[in-house]
Amino acid sequence: MAQQQTPARPGRSLVILTLAVIGLIVWAFWPGVPNSPQLGLDLRGGTQVILKPRALNDQTISDQQLQQTVEIIRQRVNGLGVAEAEVTTQGSGNNAAIIVSIPGVSDNGIAESLKQTALLDFRAVEAETAGSPQPIPTPSPSASASASATASPSASPTASVSASPSPSATGNGAPVPNLVRAATTTPSPTASASASPTAAASPSPSVSPTTPADALIPPIQSKTNDAALQKKFLELDCSVPGATSGGTPDDPALWLVTCSQDGQAKYLLQPAFIRGTNVTDASAALPQGGTTYVVNLSFDTEGQKKLAEVSQTIYQLSPPQNQFAIVLDSLVVSSPYFREPILGGTAQIEGTFTQQEAKALANVLKYGALPLTLDLSQSTSISPTLGDDQLKAGIAAGLLGLILVALYLLLYYRALGLIAVASLMVAGIITYCGFVVLGRTIGFTLTLAGIAGAIVAIGITADSFIVYFERIRDEIREGRTLRAACDAGWVRARRTILAADFVSLLAAIVLYLLSVGGVRGFAFTLGLTTLIDIAVAFLFTRPVVSLMSRNSWFSKGGPMTGLDPKRLGVDSIPTATTTRRRTRSSAGKEA
């Protein structure tokens, strides 16, 4: 029988692996970047909230709705002033889940604030100016009159503060979108003046804008448009950190001082006249023959009535009081002005919109009030102290498992066990560096469940060595030399190794796709370490054993080699000379 030939260059695989490991180490420990794995909340403390979206009327959740929900939640998390927070989704449709990870923050109230439906309001603009405080001009009497038959007096003897830009510009110089009817409709014969802006005539207060140490952060609200609220409007600086974070719902029944989302403008807004729930549809479209996109709006019955009342009242006023603000979670998304009364319940916002801008505004209008109910599936809060304790416990468990496996391999396989231990060390180095690199590149975080997956992988890797070593012993029992046994044993062992690793990898993939939370971290780590096991077995263990088989000390099968003939149940390990003699003797007998 022709013997399996040992690879001519087993060192080639070792060189490839060495270069790959060195490159991975350099990448992981490059100066000036984080050189340790990114730890999950359960290892460094913080809060993780899992939210399950549920559509109204049990309808199917679209990807668009899901992404809009994620963006609003991300805005709320940023409003908490939390760094490195993550908002991700798992799954799709009605099986989707939203995972919010907030490191370093342990607060049970976070879960309740995140699952609240975002608030979208339409508010009449009382005043608008640049986002940063501007010099106050010399006060002078001013008067404004509403378009309705009667004008309600101001809640305060002071006049409302009004910065009036040109009709086609906002406070930051950008074009103001126009609001017009989308289609010809029959005008309503009646109009109410209930939403008309106030009218007053008195000097505006002289207040010097300042930026105090405890800077004002929107939303700033009051029951009336009094001097205190106007003073805060003048003092508000939208450029200070946190002023445009949003995420804090406002009371639609109160006056509001706030900023635009980009911080370029600030607003004094009246109580809301339309809620986001009154918007039935919003879409971006390119009119026939047009060059810029528009946003089409539809309202329910209540919204149509309110829009007709307000638009008939304020469209005749001077800027900015002929505008209304679209407010999402206390920040102004857009502030179009009325070109004419809107009486049919369908409207169109025009402006210099690109397709992306028009679609983004349409999504805010359509989904700003979130047609999704967010159910709290799980909320986990871990203190930094507990996280540190769990990290130490996880590392201790991993080291203990590695030591026990190494001791067993050394006691049972002797010198062969040294090869197995060296293979485990190589796998450990690759795994650690992989955690560091993946944390920087794809945001992989190592959790306690991930450490458990790595510990399980120690046993999987050890199984590969045991399968291979036992195959070598079986081949020696069948009368093959050590070199031939190593070659033939590898051919048979690699099938078993690949089959076992494939089952582990398949289980990891299924767990990763179907699970959420910590189980997903376990599955990812298990899959990663299984792939590392295959690489180490083929590129390190096999070549080292091949080189070992050429050593005369191993070939003799001494007690410390792990190939002691007495333990294998044979008289001696065959050599190339004895094998040739046996072959000649057999040939002579046959002759």
C-alpha positions as CSV (number, residue, x, y, z in Angstrom):
1,M,0.0,0.0,0.0
2,A,1.4,3.4,-0.9
3,Q,1.9,5.6,2.1
4,Q,0.5,9.2,2.4
5,Q,3.3,11.6,1.8
6,T,4.2,14.3,4.3
7,P,3.8,17.8,2.8
8,A,7.0,18.9,1.2
9,R,6.9,22.4,2.9
10,P,5.0,22.3,6.2
11,G,6.8,25.5,7.1
12,R,4.9,27.4,4.4
13,S,1.7,27.3,6.4
14,L,3.5,28.4,9.6
15,V,5.1,31.4,7.7
16,I,1.6,32.4,6.4
17,L,0.1,32.2,9.9
18,T,3.0,34.0,11.5
19,L,2.8,36.9,9.1
20,A,-1.0,37.1,9.5
21,V,-0.7,37.0,13.4
22,I,2.0,39.7,13.4
23,G,-0.2,41.9,11.1
24,L,-3.2,41.4,13.3
25,I,-1.1,42.3,16.5
26,V,0.2,45.5,14.8
27,W,-3.3,46.5,13.8
28,A,-4.7,45.8,17.2
29,F,-2.0,47.5,19.2
30,W,-1.3,50.4,16.9
31,P,-0.3,53.5,18.9
32,G,-2.9,56.3,19.4
33,V,-6.0,54.1,19.1
34,P,-7.9,52.0,21.7
35,N,-5.9,48.8,22.3
36,S,-8.4,46.8,24.4
37,P,-11.7,45.2,23.5
38,Q,-14.8,47.3,23.6
39,L,-16.8,46.1,26.6
40,G,-20.5,45.7,26.8
41,L,-22.8,47.2,29.4
42,D,-22.7,44.1,31.5
43,L,-19.0,44.4,31.9
44,R,-18.6,48.2,32.4
45,G,-22.0,49.2,33.7
46,G,-24.9,51.1,32.1
47,T,-28.4,50.5,30.8
48,Q,-29.7,48.4,28.0
49,V,-33.3,48.7,26.8
50,I,-35.0,46.4,24.3
51,L,-38.1,47.9,22.7
52,K,-40.6,45.9,20.7
53,P,-42.4,48.1,18.1
54,R,-46.1,47.4,17.5
55,A,-48.0,49.0,14.7
56,L,-51.4,50.5,15.1
57,N,-54.3,48.2,14.2
58,D,-51.8,45.3,14.1
59,Q,-50.6,46.3,10.7
60,T,-47.2,45.2,9.2
61,I,-44.3,47.4,10.3
62,S,-42.4,48.8,7.3
63,D,-38.7,49.4,7.2
64,Q,-39.3,53.1,6.8
65,Q,-41.4,53.3,9.9
66,L,-38.7,51.3,11.8
67,Q,-35.9,53.6,10.7
68,Q,-37.8,56.7,11.5
69,T,-38.5,55.3,15.0
70,V,-34.7,54.6,15.4
71,E,-33.8,58.2,14.4
72,I,-36.2,59.7,16.9
73,I,-35.0,57.4,19.7
74,R,-31.4,58.2,18.8
75,Q,-32.3,61.9,19.1
76,R,-33.8,61.3,22.6
77,V,-30.7,59.3,23.7
78,N,-28.4,62.1,22.5
79,G,-30.6,64.5,24.4
80,L,-29.6,62.7,27.6
81,G,-26.0,63.9,27.0
82,V,-24.7,60.3,26.8
83,A,-21.6,59.5,24.8
84,E,-21.1,56.3,22.8
85,A,-24.7,55.3,23.1
86,E,-25.9,52.9,20.4
87,V,-29.4,52.5,18.9
88,T,-29.7,49.4,16.6
89,T,-32.4,47.2,15.2
90,Q,-32.6,43.4,15.0
91,G,-35.0,41.6,12.8
92,S,-37.5,43.2,10.5
93,G,-41.3,43.7,10.2
94,N,-43.4,42.8,13.2
95,N,-40.5,40.6,14.6
96,A,-38.1,43.6,14.8
97,A,-36.6,44.9,18.1
98,I,-34.9,48.1,18.9
99,I,-31.8,47.8,21.1
100,V,-30.7,50.9,23.0
101,S,-27.4,50.6,24.8
102,I,-26.4,53.5,27.1
103,P,-23.0,52.9,28.8
104,G,-22.2,54.5,32.1
105,V,-25.8,55.4,32.9
106,S,-28.0,53.4,35.3
107,D,-31.5,54.9,35.4
108,N,-34.7,53.0,35.3
109,G,-36.5,56.2,34.1
110,I,-34.6,56.0,30.8
111,A,-36.7,53.1,29.6
112,E,-39.9,54.9,30.2
113,S,-38.7,58.1,28.4
114,L,-37.5,56.1,25.4
115,K,-40.7,54.2,24.8
116,Q,-42.9,57.4,24.8
117,T,-44.3,58.2,21.4
118,A,-42.5,61.2,19.8
119,L,-44.5,64.4,19.9
120,L,-45.1,66.3,16.6
121,D,-46.9,69.6,16.8
122,F,-47.8,72.5,14.5
123,R,-47.4,75.9,16.2
124,A,-48.0,79.4,15.0
125,V,-44.8,81.5,15.1
126,E,-44.9,84.5,17.3
127,A,-41.2,85.5,16.8
128,E,-38.1,84.2,15.1
129,T,-34.6,85.4,15.0
130,A,-31.0,84.1,14.6
131,G,-30.0,81.2,16.9
132,S,-27.4,83.2,18.8
133,P,-28.4,86.3,20.9
134,Q,-28.4,89.5,18.9
135,P,-28.0,93.2,20.0
136,I,-31.3,94.6,21.1
137,P,-32.4,97.7,19.2
138,T,-33.7,100.8,20.9
139,P,-37.3,100.0,22.0
140,S,-40.0,101.6,20.0
141,P,-43.8,101.2,20.1
142,S,-45.2,98.7,17.7
143,A,-48.6,97.4,16.9
144,S,-49.9,94.4,15.2
145,A,-53.5,93.4,14.3
146,S,-54.9,90.0,13.6
147,A,-56.8,89.1,10.5
148,S,-59.8,88.3,12.5
149,A,-62.6,90.6,13.4
150,T,-61.4,90.8,17.0
151,A,-58.0,90.7,18.5
152,S,-57.4,89.1,21.8
153,P,-55.2,91.1,24.2
154,S,-51.8,89.8,25.2
155,A,-51.6,87.8,28.4
156,S,-49.1,90.4,29.6
157,P,-49.0,94.2,29.3
158,T,-45.6,93.8,27.5
159,A,-45.6,93.3,23.7
160,S,-44.6,90.1,22.1
161,V,-41.0,90.1,20.8
162,S,-40.9,89.8,17.1
163,A,-37.9,89.6,14.8
164,S,-39.2,90.1,11.3
165,P,-37.1,88.7,8.5
166,S,-37.9,89.2,4.8
167,P,-40.9,87.2,3.5
168,S,-38.6,84.8,1.7
169,A,-36.0,84.1,4.3
170,T,-35.7,82.5,7.7
171,G,-33.5,83.8,10.5
172,N,-30.5,81.9,9.0
173,G,-31.0,83.2,5.5
174,A,-32.4,80.0,4.1
175,P,-35.5,80.1,1.9
176,V,-38.8,79.8,3.7
177,P,-41.0,77.0,2.4
178,N,-44.4,78.0,1.2
179,L,-47.6,76.2,2.2
180,V,-50.3,76.2,-0.5
181,R,-53.2,74.0,-1.3
182,A,-52.3,70.8,-3.2
183,A,-55.5,70.7,-5.2
184,T,-58.5,72.8,-6.0
185,T,-60.9,72.6,-3.2
186,T,-64.2,74.2,-2.2
187,P,-63.6,76.9,0.4
188,S,-65.3,76.7,3.7
189,P,-67.7,79.6,4.2
190,T,-66.9,79.8,7.9
191,A,-63.7,80.5,9.8
192,S,-62.9,80.8,13.4
193,A,-60.5,83.2,15.0
194,S,-59.7,81.0,17.9
195,A,-56.1,80.6,16.9
196,S,-55.4,84.2,16.0
197,P,-52.2,85.6,17.3
198,T,-52.3,88.3,19.9
199,A,-52.1,92.0,19.3
200,A,-50.6,94.6,21.5
201,A,-49.0,98.0,21.4
202,S,-46.3,98.8,24.0
203,P,-42.6,99.1,24.1
204,S,-40.7,95.8,24.0
205,P,-38.5,95.2,27.0
206,S,-34.9,96.2,26.9
207,V,-33.0,93.1,27.8
208,S,-29.3,92.5,27.1
209,P,-28.7,89.0,25.7
210,T,-26.4,87.0,27.9
211,T,-25.1,83.5,28.0
212,P,-25.1,82.6,31.7
213,A,-23.1,79.7,33.1
214,D,-26.3,77.7,33.4
215,A,-27.2,78.2,29.8
216,L,-30.9,77.9,28.8
217,I,-31.8,74.6,27.2
218,P,-35.0,74.1,25.2
219,P,-37.8,73.4,25.7
220,I,-38.6,76.6,27.6
221,Q,-42.3,76.9,28.3
222,S,-44.8,79.1,30.0
223,K,-48.6,79.4,30.3
224,T,-48.5,82.9,29.0
225,N,-46.4,85.0,26.7
226,D,-45.1,87.2,29.5
227,A,-42.0,89.2,30.1
228,A,-40.1,86.3,31.7
229,L,-40.7,84.1,28.6
230,Q,-39.6,86.9,26.2
231,K,-36.5,87.5,28.3
232,K,-35.6,83.8,28.0
233,F,-36.3,84.0,24.3
234,L,-33.7,86.8,23.9
235,E,-31.2,85.1,26.1
236,L,-31.4,81.7,24.5
237,D,-28.3,80.7,22.6
238,C,-28.8,77.8,20.3
239,S,-25.1,77.3,19.8
240,V,-24.4,76.2,23.3
241,P,-24.0,72.4,23.8
242,G,-27.2,70.6,24.4
243,A,-29.5,73.4,23.0
244,T,-30.3,71.3,19.9
245,S,-30.2,67.9,21.4
246,G,-34.0,67.6,21.6
247,G,-35.5,64.5,22.9
248,T,-37.5,66.2,25.6
249,P,-41.2,66.3,24.8
250,D,-42.9,69.6,25.3
251,D,-46.4,70.5,26.5
252,P,-48.5,71.4,23.4
253,A,-50.9,73.5,25.5
254,L,-48.1,75.9,26.6
255,W,-46.1,78.6,24.8
256,L,-42.7,77.4,23.7
257,V,-39.2,78.9,23.2
258,T,-36.9,76.6,21.3
259,C,-34.3,76.2,18.5
260,S,-34.3,74.8,15.0
261,Q,-32.7,71.4,14.6
262,D,-29.5,73.0,13.1
263,G,-29.4,75.7,15.7
264,Q,-29.4,78.5,13.1
265,A,-32.7,80.0,14.3
266,K,-34.7,80.3,17.5
267,Y,-38.4,80.7,17.9
268,L,-41.1,82.0,20.2
269,L,-44.1,79.7,19.4
270,Q,-47.8,79.8,20.4
271,P,-49.6,76.7,21.8
272,A,-50.0,74.0,19.2
273,F,-53.0,74.1,17.0
274,I,-52.5,70.8,15.2
275,R,-51.0,67.6,16.6
276,G,-48.9,65.1,14.6
277,T,-51.7,62.5,15.0
278,N,-53.9,64.8,12.8
279,V,-51.6,64.2,9.8
280,T,-52.9,61.2,7.8
281,D,-50.3,61.1,5.0
282,A,-47.2,63.0,3.8
283,S,-45.1,62.3,0.7
284,A,-42.3,63.8,-1.3
285,A,-43.0,64.4,-5.0
286,L,-41.6,66.2,-8.0
287,P,-44.3,68.3,-9.7
288,Q,-44.7,68.0,-13.4
289,G,-42.3,70.4,-15.1
290,G,-40.9,71.3,-11.7
291,T,-37.2,71.4,-10.7
292,T,-37.5,71.1,-6.9
293,Y,-39.4,68.6,-4.8
294,V,-42.5,69.4,-2.7
295,V,-44.1,67.7,0.3
296,N,-47.8,66.8,0.0
297,L,-49.9,66.7,3.2
298,S,-53.2,65.3,4.1
299,F,-55.1,65.8,7.4
300,D,-57.9,64.1,9.2
301,T,-61.2,65.9,9.9
302,E,-60.0,67.6,13.0
303,G,-56.8,68.7,11.4
304,Q,-58.6,70.1,8.4
305,K,-60.8,72.2,10.6
306,K,-58.0,73.6,12.7
307,L,-55.8,74.2,9.6
308,A,-58.6,76.2,7.9
309,E,-59.2,78.3,11.1
310,V,-55.5,79.2,11.6
311,S,-54.6,79.7,8.0
312,Q,-57.5,82.1,7.4
313,T,-56.3,84.1,10.4
314,I,-52.6,84.4,10.0
315,Y,-51.8,84.2,6.3
316,Q,-52.4,88.0,6.1
317,L,-50.0,88.8,8.8
318,S,-46.4,90.1,8.4
319,P,-43.4,87.7,8.7
320,P,-42.7,85.8,10.8
321,Q,-46.2,85.8,12.2
322,N,-47.6,84.4,9.0
323,Q,-45.5,81.2,9.6
324,F,-46.1,78.1,11.5
325,A,-43.5,75.8,13.0
326,I,-43.4,72.0,12.6
327,V,-42.0,70.9,16.0
328,L,-40.7,67.4,16.6
329,D,-39.7,66.6,20.2
330,S,-39.4,70.3,21.1
331,L,-37.2,71.3,18.1
332,V,-38.3,73.1,15.0
333,V,-38.0,70.9,11.8
334,S,-39.3,73.5,9.4
335,S,-41.2,76.8,9.5
336,P,-43.1,77.4,6.3
337,Y,-45.5,80.4,5.8
338,F,-49.0,80.5,4.5
339,R,-49.4,81.8,1.0
340,E,-53.2,81.5,1.2
341,P,-55.9,79.9,3.4
342,I,-55.9,76.1,3.4
343,L,-59.6,75.0,3.3
344,G,-59.6,71.6,1.7
345,G,-57.5,69.6,4.1
346,T,-54.8,68.9,1.6
347,A,-51.7,71.1,1.4
348,Q,-48.3,71.3,-0.2
349,I,-45.1,72.6,1.2
350,E,-42.9,74.2,-1.5
351,G,-39.3,75.3,-1.2
352,T,-35.8,74.6,-2.7
353,F,-36.0,71.0,-1.5
354,T,-33.7,68.3,-2.9
355,Q,-35.2,64.8,-3.1
356,Q,-33.5,63.7,0.1
357,E,-34.6,66.8,2.0
358,A,-38.2,66.5,0.9
359,K,-38.3,62.8,1.8
360,A,-36.8,63.5,5.2
361,L,-39.4,66.2,5.9
362,A,-42.2,63.9,4.7
363,N,-41.0,61.1,7.0
364,V,-41.0,63.5,9.9
365,L,-44.6,64.6,9.1
366,K,-45.8,61.1,8.4
367,Y,-44.1,59.2,11.2
368,G,-43.1,62.0,13.6
369,A,-45.9,61.1,15.9
370,L,-44.8,57.4,15.5
371,P,-47.6,55.1,14.3
372,L,-45.7,52.5,16.4
373,T,-46.3,51.6,20.0
374,L,-43.1,50.8,21.7
375,D,-43.5,48.0,24.2
376,L,-40.7,47.6,26.8
377,S,-39.4,44.1,26.3
378,Q,-36.4,44.2,28.6
379,S,-34.5,46.8,30.6
380,T,-31.2,45.9,32.2
381,S,-29.4,48.3,34.5
382,I,-25.9,47.4,35.8
383,S,-23.7,49.5,38.1
384,P,-20.0,50.0,37.1
385,T,-18.9,48.1,40.2
386,L,-21.0,45.1,39.3
387,G,-19.8,45.3,35.7
388,D,-16.1,45.3,36.9
389,D,-16.8,42.3,39.1
390,Q,-18.4,40.4,36.3
391,L,-15.5,41.2,34.0
392,K,-13.0,39.8,36.6
393,A,-15.2,36.8,37.1
394,G,-15.4,36.1,33.4
395,I,-11.7,36.4,32.9
396,A,-11.0,34.2,35.9
397,A,-13.4,31.6,34.5
398,G,-11.7,31.7,31.1
399,L,-8.2,31.3,32.6
400,L,-9.3,28.5,34.9
401,G,-10.9,26.6,31.9
402,L,-7.8,27.1,29.8
403,I,-5.5,25.9,32.7
404,L,-7.6,22.8,33.3
405,V,-7.7,21.9,29.6
406,A,-3.9,22.5,29.3
407,L,-3.2,20.3,32.3
408,Y,-5.3,17.5,30.9
409,L,-3.6,17.7,27.5
410,L,-0.2,17.7,29.1
411,L,-0.9,14.8,31.5
412,Y,-2.5,12.6,28.8
413,Y,-0.6,13.5,25.7
414,R,2.7,14.6,27.2
415,A,4.9,16.2,24.4
416,L,1.9,16.1,22.0
417,G,0.1,18.1,24.7
418,L,2.7,20.9,24.3
419,I,1.6,21.3,20.7
420,A,-2.0,21.5,21.8
421,V,-1.2,24.1,24.4
422,A,0.8,26.1,21.9
423,S,-2.2,25.9,19.5
424,L,-4.5,27.2,22.3
425,M,-2.2,30.1,22.9
426,V,-2.1,31.0,19.2
427,A,-5.9,30.8,19.1
428,G,-6.1,33.0,22.2
429,I,-3.8,35.7,20.7
430,I,-5.9,35.8,17.5
431,T,-9.1,35.9,19.4
432,Y,-8.1,38.8,21.6
433,C,-6.7,40.8,18.8
434,G,-9.8,40.0,16.8
435,F,-12.0,41.4,19.6
436,V,-9.9,44.7,19.6
437,V,-10.0,45.1,15.8
438,L,-13.7,44.3,15.5
439,G,-14.5,46.7,18.3
440,R,-12.8,49.5,16.4
441,T,-14.1,48.6,12.9
442,I,-17.7,47.3,13.3
443,G,-18.4,48.3,16.9
444,F,-18.3,44.8,18.3
445,T,-18.7,44.8,22.1
446,L,-17.6,42.0,24.3
447,T,-20.2,41.0,26.8
448,L,-20.4,38.4,29.6
449,A,-22.2,36.1,27.2
450,G,-19.4,36.6,24.6
451,I,-16.9,35.6,27.2
452,A,-19.0,32.4,27.8
453,G,-18.8,31.8,24.0
454,A,-15.0,32.1,24.1
455,I,-14.8,29.7,27.0
456,V,-16.9,27.2,25.2
457,A,-14.6,27.6,22.2
458,I,-11.6,26.3,24.3
459,G,-13.3,23.0,24.5
460,I,-14.1,23.0,20.8
461,T,-10.5,23.7,20.0
462,A,-9.3,21.0,22.4
463,D,-11.6,18.5,20.7
464,S,-9.9,19.1,17.4
465,F,-6.5,18.2,18.9
466,I,-7.9,15.1,20.6
467,V,-9.5,13.9,17.4
468,Y,-6.3,14.4,15.5
469,F,-4.0,12.8,18.1
470,E,-6.3,9.8,18.5
471,R,-6.3,9.2,14.8
472,I,-2.5,9.2,14.8
473,R,-2.5,6.6,17.6
474,D,-5.0,4.5,15.6
475,E,-2.8,4.6,12.5
476,I,0.3,3.6,14.6
477,R,-1.7,0.6,16.0
478,E,-2.4,-0.4,12.4
479,G,1.4,-0.7,11.8
480,R,2.2,2.6,10.1
481,T,5.3,4.7,10.9
482,L,4.9,8.0,12.8
483,R,5.2,10.1,9.6
484,A,2.7,8.0,7.7
485,A,0.4,7.9,10.8
486,C,0.4,11.7,11.0
487,D,-0.4,12.1,7.3
488,A,-3.1,9.4,7.2
489,G,-4.5,10.5,10.6
490,W,-4.9,14.0,9.4
491,V,-6.8,13.0,6.3
492,R,-9.3,11.2,8.5
493,A,-9.3,13.7,11.3
494,R,-9.9,16.8,9.3
495,R,-13.2,15.5,8.1
496,T,-14.4,15.0,11.7
497,I,-12.9,18.4,12.7
498,L,-14.7,20.2,9.8
499,A,-18.0,18.4,10.5
500,A,-17.9,19.3,14.2
501,D,-16.9,22.9,13.5
502,F,-19.6,23.2,10.8
503,V,-22.3,22.1,13.3
504,S,-21.0,24.7,15.9
505,L,-20.9,27.4,13.2
506,L,-24.4,26.5,11.9
507,A,-25.7,26.7,15.5
508,A,-24.0,30.1,16.0
509,I,-25.5,31.5,12.8
510,V,-29.0,30.3,13.7
511,L,-28.7,31.8,17.2
512,Y,-27.4,35.1,15.9
513,L,-30.2,35.5,13.4
514,L,-33.0,34.5,15.7
515,S,-32.0,35.9,19.1
516,V,-31.5,39.3,20.6
517,G,-29.5,40.7,23.5
518,G,-26.8,38.7,25.2
519,V,-27.6,35.5,23.3
520,R,-26.5,37.3,20.1
521,G,-23.2,38.2,21.6
522,F,-22.7,34.5,22.6
523,A,-23.5,33.4,19.1
524,F,-21.2,35.9,17.4
525,T,-18.2,34.9,19.7
526,L,-18.9,31.2,19.3
527,G,-18.9,31.6,15.5
528,L,-15.8,33.7,15.4
529,T,-13.8,31.4,17.7
530,T,-15.0,28.4,15.6
531,L,-13.5,29.9,12.5
532,I,-10.3,30.6,14.4
533,D,-10.2,27.0,15.5
534,I,-10.3,25.8,11.9
535,A,-7.5,28.3,10.9
536,V,-5.3,27.2,13.8
537,A,-5.9,23.5,13.1
538,F,-4.9,23.8,9.5
539,L,-2.2,26.4,9.6
540,F,-0.5,25.6,13.0
541,T,-1.4,22.3,14.6
542,R,-1.1,20.2,11.4
543,P,2.2,21.7,10.2
544,V,3.8,21.5,13.7
545,V,2.8,17.8,14.0
546,S,4.2,17.2,10.6
547,L,7.5,18.7,11.6
548,M,7.4,16.7,14.9
549,S,7.0,13.4,13.0
550,R,10.4,13.9,11.4
551,N,12.1,14.1,14.9
552,S,13.9,10.9,15.8
553,W,13.0,11.3,19.5
554,F,9.3,11.2,18.7
555,S,9.8,8.4,16.2
556,K,11.1,6.2,19.0
557,G,8.0,6.7,21.0
558,G,9.5,7.4,24.4
559,P,7.2,7.6,27.5
560,M,7.2,11.5,27.4
561,T,6.3,11.7,23.8
562,G,2.7,10.7,24.3
563,L,3.3,7.8,21.9
564,D,4.5,5.2,24.3
565,P,4.0,1.8,22.6
566,K,2.9,0.2,25.9
567,R,0.1,2.7,26.2
568,L,-0.8,2.2,22.5
569,G,-0.9,-1.6,22.9
570,V,1.9,-2.3,20.4
571,D,5.4,-3.7,20.8
572,S,7.1,-0.7,19.2
573,I,6.4,2.1,16.8
574,P,7.3,1.0,13.2
575,T,10.1,2.7,11.5
576,A,10.8,3.1,7.8
577,T,13.5,0.3,8.0
578,T,11.3,-2.2,9.8
579,T,8.4,-1.5,7.4
580,R,10.7,-2.2,4.4
581,R,11.8,-5.5,6.0
582,R,8.3,-6.5,6.7
583,T,7.3,-5.7,3.1
584,R,10.3,-7.8,1.7
585,S,9.4,-10.7,4.0
586,S,5.8,-10.7,2.9
587,A,6.9,-10.6,-0.7
588,G,9.3,-13.6,-0.2
589,K,6.5,-15.7,1.4
590,E,4.2,-14.9,-1.5
591,A,6.9,-15.9,-4.0
